[in-house]
Amino acid sequence: MNMKLVYQPPTAEDYVNLRLRSGMGNKNLKRSQIALENSLFTSSLYDEEKLVAFGRVVGDSGITYVVSDIMVDEEYQRNGFAEQIMKEIDNYFEEHTHEDSYICLIANHPADKLYCKHRFEYLPENRCGMLRNQR
């Protein structure tokens, strides 16, 4: 493996292909391009020219930040690459957020264990996370 970390968004094609190879599911290419261009921060890990891990931060650059799309190619999983991506995101937060910033994510099990290592906590009983039904 010849690994290279890049702080630029991948092409929409590489992004969608990694989503498929990591089990995250398909997304529209045009909307993916727009999403990548509007990300606040991206961290892309390549093996040679192949995108094998990725993560990004979206938000308003003032108060609200959302960790999104942490994914690793199934053939490269369990090698610490998601951890490496999260460390880069942690560094971004240390430099660009404030004590009163709202930083959130939605995790699938068992990925929640990774996020707990990076200062994310489950919501207290008096709060709940919600998703808007798009159907």
Chimera marker file (.cmm) of the C-alpha trace (Angstrom):
<marker_set name="trace">
<marker id="1" x="0.000" y="0.000" z="0.000" r="1" g="1" b="0" radius="0.5"/>
<marker id="2" x="1.183" y="3.474" z="-0.905" r="1" g="1" b="0" radius="0.5"/>
<marker id="3" x="-1.105" y="5.715" z="1.164" r="1" g="1" b="0" radius="0.5"/>
<marker id="4" x="-1.516" y="9.459" z="0.586" r="1" g="1" b="0" radius="0.5"/>
<marker id="5" x="-3.729" y="11.859" z="2.587" r="1" g="1" b="0" radius="0.5"/>
<marker id="6" x="-5.264" y="14.770" z="0.658" r="1" g="1" b="0" radius="0.5"/>
<marker id="7" x="-7.280" y="17.704" z="2.013" r="1" g="1" b="0" radius="0.5"/>
<marker id="8" x="-9.229" y="18.295" z="-1.158" r="1" g="1" b="0" radius="0.5"/>
<marker id="9" x="-12.532" y="16.739" z="-2.131" r="1" g="1" b="0" radius="0.5"/>
<marker id="10" x="-12.360" y="13.760" z="-4.462" r="1" g="1" b="0" radius="0.5"/>
<marker id="11" x="-14.186" y="13.723" z="-7.764" r="1" g="1" b="0" radius="0.5"/>
<marker id="12" x="-17.883" y="12.967" z="-7.501" r="1" g="1" b="0" radius="0.5"/>
<marker id="13" x="-17.236" y="9.702" z="-9.338" r="1" g="1" b="0" radius="0.5"/>
<marker id="14" x="-14.594" y="8.600" z="-6.815" r="1" g="1" b="0" radius="0.5"/>
<marker id="15" x="-16.857" y="9.647" z="-3.936" r="1" g="1" b="0" radius="0.5"/>
<marker id="16" x="-19.849" y="7.673" z="-5.216" r="1" g="1" b="0" radius="0.5"/>
<marker id="17" x="-17.665" y="4.650" z="-6.029" r="1" g="1" b="0" radius="0.5"/>
<marker id="18" x="-16.263" y="4.689" z="-2.485" r="1" g="1" b="0" radius="0.5"/>
<marker id="19" x="-19.786" y="4.956" z="-1.070" r="1" g="1" b="0" radius="0.5"/>
<marker id="20" x="-20.640" y="1.771" z="-2.949" r="1" g="1" b="0" radius="0.5"/>
<marker id="21" x="-17.423" y="-0.046" z="-1.968" r="1" g="1" b="0" radius="0.5"/>
<marker id="22" x="-17.874" y="0.890" z="1.687" r="1" g="1" b="0" radius="0.5"/>
<marker id="23" x="-21.518" y="-0.160" z="1.915" r="1" g="1" b="0" radius="0.5"/>
<marker id="24" x="-22.854" y="3.406" z="2.303" r="1" g="1" b="0" radius="0.5"/>
<marker id="25" x="-25.078" y="3.223" z="-0.791" r="1" g="1" b="0" radius="0.5"/>
<marker id="26" x="-25.390" y="5.099" z="-4.049" r="1" g="1" b="0" radius="0.5"/>
<marker id="27" x="-25.878" y="8.861" z="-4.519" r="1" g="1" b="0" radius="0.5"/>
<marker id="28" x="-26.567" y="11.020" z="-7.556" r="1" g="1" b="0" radius="0.5"/>
<marker id="29" x="-23.348" y="12.258" z="-9.232" r="1" g="1" b="0" radius="0.5"/>
<marker id="30" x="-24.461" y="15.849" z="-9.789" r="1" g="1" b="0" radius="0.5"/>
<marker id="31" x="-25.745" y="16.289" z="-6.222" r="1" g="1" b="0" radius="0.5"/>
<marker id="32" x="-22.593" y="14.614" z="-4.921" r="1" g="1" b="0" radius="0.5"/>
<marker id="33" x="-20.449" y="17.144" z="-6.788" r="1" g="1" b="0" radius="0.5"/>
<marker id="34" x="-22.428" y="20.008" z="-5.270" r="1" g="1" b="0" radius="0.5"/>
<marker id="35" x="-22.137" y="18.483" z="-1.792" r="1" g="1" b="0" radius="0.5"/>
<marker id="36" x="-18.387" y="18.000" z="-2.095" r="1" g="1" b="0" radius="0.5"/>
<marker id="37" x="-17.858" y="21.554" z="-3.351" r="1" g="1" b="0" radius="0.5"/>
<marker id="38" x="-19.821" y="22.938" z="-0.395" r="1" g="1" b="0" radius="0.5"/>
<marker id="39" x="-18.025" y="20.944" z="2.293" r="1" g="1" b="0" radius="0.5"/>
<marker id="40" x="-16.159" y="22.942" z="4.921" r="1" g="1" b="0" radius="0.5"/>
<marker id="41" x="-13.411" y="20.332" z="5.227" r="1" g="1" b="0" radius="0.5"/>
<marker id="42" x="-12.565" y="17.065" z="3.503" r="1" g="1" b="0" radius="0.5"/>
<marker id="43" x="-9.994" y="14.403" z="4.192" r="1" g="1" b="0" radius="0.5"/>
<marker id="44" x="-9.375" y="11.849" z="1.452" r="1" g="1" b="0" radius="0.5"/>
<marker id="45" x="-7.054" y="8.860" z="1.784" r="1" g="1" b="0" radius="0.5"/>
<marker id="46" x="-5.727" y="7.299" z="-1.400" r="1" g="1" b="0" radius="0.5"/>
<marker id="47" x="-3.838" y="4.084" z="-2.077" r="1" g="1" b="0" radius="0.5"/>
<marker id="48" x="-1.936" y="5.188" z="-5.171" r="1" g="1" b="0" radius="0.5"/>
<marker id="49" x="-4.785" y="6.770" z="-7.189" r="1" g="1" b="0" radius="0.5"/>
<marker id="50" x="-7.646" y="4.821" z="-5.589" r="1" g="1" b="0" radius="0.5"/>
<marker id="51" x="-9.796" y="6.621" z="-3.004" r="1" g="1" b="0" radius="0.5"/>
<marker id="52" x="-10.013" y="4.202" z="-0.064" r="1" g="1" b="0" radius="0.5"/>
<marker id="53" x="-11.188" y="6.366" z="2.867" r="1" g="1" b="0" radius="0.5"/>
<marker id="54" x="-12.970" y="9.664" z="3.202" r="1" g="1" b="0" radius="0.5"/>
<marker id="55" x="-14.652" y="12.004" z="5.650" r="1" g="1" b="0" radius="0.5"/>
<marker id="56" x="-15.980" y="15.526" z="5.602" r="1" g="1" b="0" radius="0.5"/>
<marker id="57" x="-17.409" y="18.330" z="7.684" r="1" g="1" b="0" radius="0.5"/>
<marker id="58" x="-20.385" y="20.393" z="6.548" r="1" g="1" b="0" radius="0.5"/>
<marker id="59" x="-22.019" y="23.366" z="8.198" r="1" g="1" b="0" radius="0.5"/>
<marker id="60" x="-22.167" y="27.136" z="8.417" r="1" g="1" b="0" radius="0.5"/>
<marker id="61" x="-18.578" y="27.937" z="9.555" r="1" g="1" b="0" radius="0.5"/>
<marker id="62" x="-19.932" y="29.817" z="12.543" r="1" g="1" b="0" radius="0.5"/>
<marker id="63" x="-21.997" y="27.719" z="14.912" r="1" g="1" b="0" radius="0.5"/>
<marker id="64" x="-23.093" y="24.405" z="13.427" r="1" g="1" b="0" radius="0.5"/>
<marker id="65" x="-20.816" y="21.658" z="12.113" r="1" g="1" b="0" radius="0.5"/>
<marker id="66" x="-21.782" y="18.149" z="11.027" r="1" g="1" b="0" radius="0.5"/>
<marker id="67" x="-19.434" y="15.204" z="10.534" r="1" g="1" b="0" radius="0.5"/>
<marker id="68" x="-20.536" y="13.334" z="7.433" r="1" g="1" b="0" radius="0.5"/>
<marker id="69" x="-19.588" y="10.460" z="5.143" r="1" g="1" b="0" radius="0.5"/>
<marker id="70" x="-16.912" y="8.730" z="7.195" r="1" g="1" b="0" radius="0.5"/>
<marker id="71" x="-16.290" y="5.716" z="4.998" r="1" g="1" b="0" radius="0.5"/>
<marker id="72" x="-13.615" y="3.163" z="4.201" r="1" g="1" b="0" radius="0.5"/>
<marker id="73" x="-13.488" y="0.752" z="1.262" r="1" g="1" b="0" radius="0.5"/>
<marker id="74" x="-14.481" y="-2.713" z="2.541" r="1" g="1" b="0" radius="0.5"/>
<marker id="75" x="-11.132" y="-4.141" z="1.360" r="1" g="1" b="0" radius="0.5"/>
<marker id="76" x="-9.275" y="-1.580" z="3.533" r="1" g="1" b="0" radius="0.5"/>
<marker id="77" x="-11.406" y="-1.702" z="6.675" r="1" g="1" b="0" radius="0.5"/>
<marker id="78" x="-9.921" y="-2.587" z="10.073" r="1" g="1" b="0" radius="0.5"/>
<marker id="79" x="-6.609" y="-0.901" z="9.270" r="1" g="1" b="0" radius="0.5"/>
<marker id="80" x="-7.169" y="2.287" z="11.278" r="1" g="1" b="0" radius="0.5"/>
<marker id="81" x="-8.089" y="4.435" z="8.287" r="1" g="1" b="0" radius="0.5"/>
<marker id="82" x="-11.394" y="5.665" z="9.756" r="1" g="1" b="0" radius="0.5"/>
<marker id="83" x="-9.458" y="6.605" z="12.886" r="1" g="1" b="0" radius="0.5"/>
<marker id="84" x="-6.953" y="8.509" z="10.744" r="1" g="1" b="0" radius="0.5"/>
<marker id="85" x="-9.766" y="10.407" z="8.988" r="1" g="1" b="0" radius="0.5"/>
<marker id="86" x="-11.374" y="11.256" z="12.346" r="1" g="1" b="0" radius="0.5"/>
<marker id="87" x="-8.067" y="12.567" z="13.711" r="1" g="1" b="0" radius="0.5"/>
<marker id="88" x="-7.868" y="14.944" z="10.752" r="1" g="1" b="0" radius="0.5"/>
<marker id="89" x="-11.425" y="16.082" z="11.443" r="1" g="1" b="0" radius="0.5"/>
<marker id="90" x="-10.545" y="16.559" z="15.137" r="1" g="1" b="0" radius="0.5"/>
<marker id="91" x="-7.639" y="18.774" z="14.070" r="1" g="1" b="0" radius="0.5"/>
<marker id="92" x="-10.003" y="20.814" z="11.907" r="1" g="1" b="0" radius="0.5"/>
<marker id="93" x="-12.373" y="21.279" z="14.857" r="1" g="1" b="0" radius="0.5"/>
<marker id="94" x="-9.528" y="22.342" z="17.162" r="1" g="1" b="0" radius="0.5"/>
<marker id="95" x="-8.550" y="25.091" z="14.713" r="1" g="1" b="0" radius="0.5"/>
<marker id="96" x="-11.965" y="26.247" z="13.454" r="1" g="1" b="0" radius="0.5"/>
<marker id="97" x="-14.614" y="25.806" z="16.147" r="1" g="1" b="0" radius="0.5"/>
<marker id="98" x="-15.351" y="27.439" z="19.463" r="1" g="1" b="0" radius="0.5"/>
<marker id="99" x="-16.515" y="26.326" z="22.895" r="1" g="1" b="0" radius="0.5"/>
<marker id="100" x="-20.141" y="27.100" z="21.996" r="1" g="1" b="0" radius="0.5"/>
<marker id="101" x="-20.040" y="25.447" z="18.546" r="1" g="1" b="0" radius="0.5"/>
<marker id="102" x="-22.656" y="22.809" z="17.859" r="1" g="1" b="0" radius="0.5"/>
<marker id="103" x="-20.861" y="19.740" z="16.435" r="1" g="1" b="0" radius="0.5"/>
<marker id="104" x="-22.946" y="16.693" z="15.611" r="1" g="1" b="0" radius="0.5"/>
<marker id="105" x="-23.188" y="13.511" z="13.577" r="1" g="1" b="0" radius="0.5"/>
<marker id="106" x="-25.474" y="10.594" z="12.937" r="1" g="1" b="0" radius="0.5"/>
<marker id="107" x="-23.765" y="7.245" z="13.385" r="1" g="1" b="0" radius="0.5"/>
<marker id="108" x="-24.568" y="3.733" z="12.304" r="1" g="1" b="0" radius="0.5"/>
<marker id="109" x="-23.784" y="0.914" z="14.708" r="1" g="1" b="0" radius="0.5"/>
<marker id="110" x="-21.036" y="-0.128" z="15.350" r="1" g="1" b="0" radius="0.5"/>
<marker id="111" x="-19.340" y="3.059" z="14.047" r="1" g="1" b="0" radius="0.5"/>
<marker id="112" x="-20.604" y="4.882" z="17.133" r="1" g="1" b="0" radius="0.5"/>
<marker id="113" x="-17.728" y="3.281" z="19.046" r="1" g="1" b="0" radius="0.5"/>
<marker id="114" x="-15.243" y="5.134" z="16.817" r="1" g="1" b="0" radius="0.5"/>
<marker id="115" x="-16.939" y="8.476" z="17.411" r="1" g="1" b="0" radius="0.5"/>
<marker id="116" x="-16.956" y="8.000" z="21.186" r="1" g="1" b="0" radius="0.5"/>
<marker id="117" x="-13.140" y="7.998" z="20.989" r="1" g="1" b="0" radius="0.5"/>
<marker id="118" x="-13.329" y="11.466" z="19.422" r="1" g="1" b="0" radius="0.5"/>
<marker id="119" x="-15.320" y="13.274" z="22.131" r="1" g="1" b="0" radius="0.5"/>
<marker id="120" x="-18.773" y="12.528" z="20.746" r="1" g="1" b="0" radius="0.5"/>
<marker id="121" x="-21.329" y="11.517" z="23.347" r="1" g="1" b="0" radius="0.5"/>
<marker id="122" x="-24.831" y="10.114" z="23.227" r="1" g="1" b="0" radius="0.5"/>
<marker id="123" x="-27.584" y="12.658" z="23.736" r="1" g="1" b="0" radius="0.5"/>
<marker id="124" x="-28.836" y="13.063" z="27.313" r="1" g="1" b="0" radius="0.5"/>
<marker id="125" x="-32.293" y="11.711" z="28.168" r="1" g="1" b="0" radius="0.5"/>
<marker id="126" x="-33.909" y="15.147" z="27.858" r="1" g="1" b="0" radius="0.5"/>
<marker id="127" x="-32.838" y="15.422" z="24.191" r="1" g="1" b="0" radius="0.5"/>
<marker id="128" x="-33.423" y="13.344" z="21.094" r="1" g="1" b="0" radius="0.5"/>
<marker id="129" x="-31.998" y="13.247" z="17.605" r="1" g="1" b="0" radius="0.5"/>
<marker id="130" x="-34.407" y="13.494" z="14.725" r="1" g="1" b="0" radius="0.5"/>
<marker id="131" x="-34.415" y="13.126" z="10.950" r="1" g="1" b="0" radius="0.5"/>
<marker id="132" x="-36.895" y="14.767" z="8.596" r="1" g="1" b="0" radius="0.5"/>
<marker id="133" x="-38.887" y="12.211" z="6.608" r="1" g="1" b="0" radius="0.5"/>
<marker id="134" x="-38.286" y="13.047" z="2.920" r="1" g="1" b="0" radius="0.5"/>
<marker id="135" x="-41.030" y="10.775" z="1.574" r="1" g="1" b="0" radius="0.5"/>
<link id1="1" id2="2" r="1" g="1" b="0" radius="0.2"/>
<link id1="2" id2="3" r="1" g="1" b="0" radius="0.2"/>
<link id1="3" id2="4" r="1" g="1" b="0" radius="0.2"/>
<link id1="4" id2="5" r="1" g="1" b="0" radius="0.2"/>
<link id1="5" id2="6" r="1" g="1" b="0" radius="0.2"/>
<link id1="6" id2="7" r="1" g="1" b="0" radius="0.2"/>
<link id1="7" id2="8" r="1" g="1" b="0" radius="0.2"/>
<link id1="8" id2="9" r="1" g="1" b="0" radius="0.2"/>
<link id1="9" id2="10" r="1" g="1" b="0" radius="0.2"/>
<link id1="10" id2="11" r="1" g="1" b="0" radius="0.2"/>
<link id1="11" id2="12" r="1" g="1" b="0" radius="0.2"/>
<link id1="12" id2="13" r="1" g="1" b="0" radius="0.2"/>
<link id1="13" id2="14" r="1" g="1" b="0" radius="0.2"/>
<link id1="14" id2="15" r="1" g="1" b="0" radius="0.2"/>
<link id1="15" id2="16" r="1" g="1" b="0" radius="0.2"/>
<link id1="16" id2="17" r="1" g="1" b="0" radius="0.2"/>
<link id1="17" id2="18" r="1" g="1" b="0" radius="0.2"/>
<link id1="18" id2="19" r="1" g="1" b="0" radius="0.2"/>
<link id1="19" id2="20" r="1" g="1" b="0" radius="0.2"/>
<link id1="20" id2="21" r="1" g="1" b="0" radius="0.2"/>
<link id1="21" id2="22" r="1" g="1" b="0" radius="0.2"/>
<link id1="22" id2="23" r="1" g="1" b="0" radius="0.2"/>
<link id1="23" id2="24" r="1" g="1" b="0" radius="0.2"/>
<link id1="24" id2="25" r="1" g="1" b="0" radius="0.2"/>
<link id1="25" id2="26" r="1" g="1" b="0" radius="0.2"/>
<link id1="26" id2="27" r="1" g="1" b="0" radius="0.2"/>
<link id1="27" id2="28" r="1" g="1" b="0" radius="0.2"/>
<link id1="28" id2="29" r="1" g="1" b="0" radius="0.2"/>
<link id1="29" id2="30" r="1" g="1" b="0" radius="0.2"/>
<link id1="30" id2="31" r="1" g="1" b="0" radius="0.2"/>
<link id1="31" id2="32" r="1" g="1" b="0" radius="0.2"/>
<link id1="32" id2="33" r="1" g="1" b="0" radius="0.2"/>
<link id1="33" id2="34" r="1" g="1" b="0" radius="0.2"/>
<link id1="34" id2="35" r="1" g="1" b="0" radius="0.2"/>
<link id1="35" id2="36" r="1" g="1" b="0" radius="0.2"/>
<link id1="36" id2="37" r="1" g="1" b="0" radius="0.2"/>
<link id1="37" id2="38" r="1" g="1" b="0" radius="0.2"/>
<link id1="38" id2="39" r="1" g="1" b="0" radius="0.2"/>
<link id1="39" id2="40" r="1" g="1" b="0" radius="0.2"/>
<link id1="40" id2="41" r="1" g="1" b="0" radius="0.2"/>
<link id1="41" id2="42" r="1" g="1" b="0" radius="0.2"/>
<link id1="42" id2="43" r="1" g="1" b="0" radius="0.2"/>
<link id1="43" id2="44" r="1" g="1" b="0" radius="0.2"/>
<link id1="44" id2="45" r="1" g="1" b="0" radius="0.2"/>
<link id1="45" id2="46" r="1" g="1" b="0" radius="0.2"/>
<link id1="46" id2="47" r="1" g="1" b="0" radius="0.2"/>
<link id1="47" id2="48" r="1" g="1" b="0" radius="0.2"/>
<link id1="48" id2="49" r="1" g="1" b="0" radius="0.2"/>
<link id1="49" id2="50" r="1" g="1" b="0" radius="0.2"/>
<link id1="50" id2="51" r="1" g="1" b="0" radius="0.2"/>
<link id1="51" id2="52" r="1" g="1" b="0" radius="0.2"/>
<link id1="52" id2="53" r="1" g="1" b="0" radius="0.2"/>
<link id1="53" id2="54" r="1" g="1" b="0" radius="0.2"/>
<link id1="54" id2="55" r="1" g="1" b="0" radius="0.2"/>
<link id1="55" id2="56" r="1" g="1" b="0" radius="0.2"/>
<link id1="56" id2="57" r="1" g="1" b="0" radius="0.2"/>
<link id1="57" id2="58" r="1" g="1" b="0" radius="0.2"/>
<link id1="58" id2="59" r="1" g="1" b="0" radius="0.2"/>
<link id1="59" id2="60" r="1" g="1" b="0" radius="0.2"/>
<link id1="60" id2="61" r="1" g="1" b="0" radius="0.2"/>
<link id1="61" id2="62" r="1" g="1" b="0" radius="0.2"/>
<link id1="62" id2="63" r="1" g="1" b="0" radius="0.2"/>
<link id1="63" id2="64" r="1" g="1" b="0" radius="0.2"/>
<link id1="64" id2="65" r="1" g="1" b="0" radius="0.2"/>
<link id1="65" id2="66" r="1" g="1" b="0" radius="0.2"/>
<link id1="66" id2="67" r="1" g="1" b="0" radius="0.2"/>
<link id1="67" id2="68" r="1" g="1" b="0" radius="0.2"/>
<link id1="68" id2="69" r="1" g="1" b="0" radius="0.2"/>
<link id1="69" id2="70" r="1" g="1" b="0" radius="0.2"/>
<link id1="70" id2="71" r="1" g="1" b="0" radius="0.2"/>
<link id1="71" id2="72" r="1" g="1" b="0" radius="0.2"/>
<link id1="72" id2="73" r="1" g="1" b="0" radius="0.2"/>
<link id1="73" id2="74" r="1" g="1" b="0" radius="0.2"/>
<link id1="74" id2="75" r="1" g="1" b="0" radius="0.2"/>
<link id1="75" id2="76" r="1" g="1" b="0" radius="0.2"/>
<link id1="76" id2="77" r="1" g="1" b="0" radius="0.2"/>
<link id1="77" id2="78" r="1" g="1" b="0" radius="0.2"/>
<link id1="78" id2="79" r="1" g="1" b="0" radius="0.2"/>
<link id1="79" id2="80" r="1" g="1" b="0" radius="0.2"/>
<link id1="80" id2="81" r="1" g="1" b="0" radius="0.2"/>
<link id1="81" id2="82" r="1" g="1" b="0" radius="0.2"/>
<link id1="82" id2="83" r="1" g="1" b="0" radius="0.2"/>
<link id1="83" id2="84" r="1" g="1" b="0" radius="0.2"/>
<link id1="84" id2="85" r="1" g="1" b="0" radius="0.2"/>
<link id1="85" id2="86" r="1" g="1" b="0" radius="0.2"/>
<link id1="86" id2="87" r="1" g="1" b="0" radius="0.2"/>
<link id1="87" id2="88" r="1" g="1" b="0" radius="0.2"/>
<link id1="88" id2="89" r="1" g="1" b="0" radius="0.2"/>
<link id1="89" id2="90" r="1" g="1" b="0" radius="0.2"/>
<link id1="90" id2="91" r="1" g="1" b="0" radius="0.2"/>
<link id1="91" id2="92" r="1" g="1" b="0" radius="0.2"/>
<link id1="92" id2="93" r="1" g="1" b="0" radius="0.2"/>
<link id1="93" id2="94" r="1" g="1" b="0" radius="0.2"/>
<link id1="94" id2="95" r="1" g="1" b="0" radius="0.2"/>
<link id1="95" id2="96" r="1" g="1" b="0" radius="0.2"/>
<link id1="96" id2="97" r="1" g="1" b="0" radius="0.2"/>
<link id1="97" id2="98" r="1" g="1" b="0" radius="0.2"/>
<link id1="98" id2="99" r="1" g="1" b="0" radius="0.2"/>
<link id1="99" id2="100" r="1" g="1" b="0" radius="0.2"/>
<link id1="100" id2="101" r="1" g="1" b="0" radius="0.2"/>
<link id1="101" id2="102" r="1" g="1" b="0" radius="0.2"/>
<link id1="102" id2="103" r="1" g="1" b="0" radius="0.2"/>
<link id1="103" id2="104" r="1" g="1" b="0" radius="0.2"/>
<link id1="104" id2="105" r="1" g="1" b="0" radius="0.2"/>
<link id1="105" id2="106" r="1" g="1" b="0" radius="0.2"/>
<link id1="106" id2="107" r="1" g="1" b="0" radius="0.2"/>
<link id1="107" id2="108" r="1" g="1" b="0" radius="0.2"/>
<link id1="108" id2="109" r="1" g="1" b="0" radius="0.2"/>
<link id1="109" id2="110" r="1" g="1" b="0" radius="0.2"/>
<link id1="110" id2="111" r="1" g="1" b="0" radius="0.2"/>
<link id1="111" id2="112" r="1" g="1" b="0" radius="0.2"/>
<link id1="112" id2="113" r="1" g="1" b="0" radius="0.2"/>
<link id1="113" id2="114" r="1" g="1" b="0" radius="0.2"/>
<link id1="114" id2="115" r="1" g="1" b="0" radius="0.2"/>
<link id1="115" id2="116" r="1" g="1" b="0" radius="0.2"/>
<link id1="116" id2="117" r="1" g="1" b="0" radius="0.2"/>
<link id1="117" id2="118" r="1" g="1" b="0" radius="0.2"/>
<link id1="118" id2="119" r="1" g="1" b="0" radius="0.2"/>
<link id1="119" id2="120" r="1" g="1" b="0" radius="0.2"/>
<link id1="120" id2="121" r="1" g="1" b="0" radius="0.2"/>
<link id1="121" id2="122" r="1" g="1" b="0" radius="0.2"/>
<link id1="122" id2="123" r="1" g="1" b="0" radius="0.2"/>
<link id1="123" id2="124" r="1" g="1" b="0" radius="0.2"/>
<link id1="124" id2="125" r="1" g="1" b="0" radius="0.2"/>
<link id1="125" id2="126" r="1" g="1" b="0" radius="0.2"/>
<link id1="126" id2="127" r="1" g="1" b="0" radius="0.2"/>
<link id1="127" id2="128" r="1" g="1" b="0" radius="0.2"/>
<link id1="128" id2="129" r="1" g="1" b="0" radius="0.2"/>
<link id1="129" id2="130" r="1" g="1" b="0" radius="0.2"/>
<link id1="130" id2="131" r="1" g="1" b="0" radius="0.2"/>
<link id1="131" id2="132" r="1" g="1" b="0" radius="0.2"/>
<link id1="132" id2="133" r="1" g="1" b="0" radius="0.2"/>
<link id1="133" id2="134" r="1" g="1" b="0" radius="0.2"/>
<link id1="134" id2="135" r="1" g="1" b="0" radius="0.2"/>
</marker_set>
